[in-house]
Amino acid sequence: MGCGARQAGSLAPVPRLSEVIAALDALWPPERAEQWDAVGTVCGDPDAQVSRVLFAVDPVQEIADEAVKLGAELLVTHHPLYLRGTTTVAASHFKGRVVHTLIKHDIALHVAHTNADTADPGVSDALAGALDIRVVRPLVPDPTDPAGRRGLGRICELDHPLTLREFAARAAERLPAAAQGIRTAGDPEAMVRTVAVSGGSGDSLFDAVRAAGVDAFLTADLRHHPASEAVQHSLPQHAPLGLVDAAHWATEQPWCQQAAAQLDEISDRHGWDLRVHVSKTVTDPWSTHHPSGAPN
Ligand SMILES: [Zn+2]
């Protein structure tokens, strides 16, 4: 996305990296990230000027190259580059090559991961927004938020009930295209009125989803056993649960749009000369899909 129109020769101030990071940290305070996470600024000079920002899900080489081509001075990604720490940034490893590419071109890298997941609005609000479904409350509320708006995942309502099949078709239509497409588990004709959504891997949230009593769960990376158990739990004493599994990248890419719009608004408020872009590059690692058993 581009930001508001700027006149050529505009005297609008170009912000420093430190100012842009302060704005991002206000949206997604780093102290709200999970203990195991690695969020914040990976590389960059706080005094450098930033006139162009690129948002993307993954800090991979294609995205670093895209930031170079765009002339961005700041790349903001959802996933960390180094989650477990490192002792080398040698370009002989792909992560080190990303660091070299960015530093050589004076591009900073900043990560907002689990602190963006639980924010208000957060990653799952963007996912719900992409599907045009109404957010009711967090799936796993943040106990430190008295307003009850922050937390992991979201419980949503549909204005008009859909079958699980129709809901999956909507996800396939509205989410950014990735090779995996959309998989479902459960009765495709079951009616869906309430949905739990969680951008990224939602495996760990099954207990909360069951407790919420929703009709369906939209997330990514669901594994065989938890998925099988969730469907098997759909016995008469439990509400049936439909599963909708999308590509991890596709469930988080809508956050990039939301985050870019947030920074754009802040930039307008400050009168900054700052352009905000969202990568459309598909960085989901799964790149082809072959339905099995299909005739050639
Ligand atoms: Zn993720």
Boltz pocket constraint, residues with backbone or C-beta under 6 A from the ligand:
constraints:
  - pocket:
      binder: B
      contacts: [[A, 79], [A, 199], [A, 200], [A, 201], [A, 248], [A, 252]]
      max_distance: 6.0
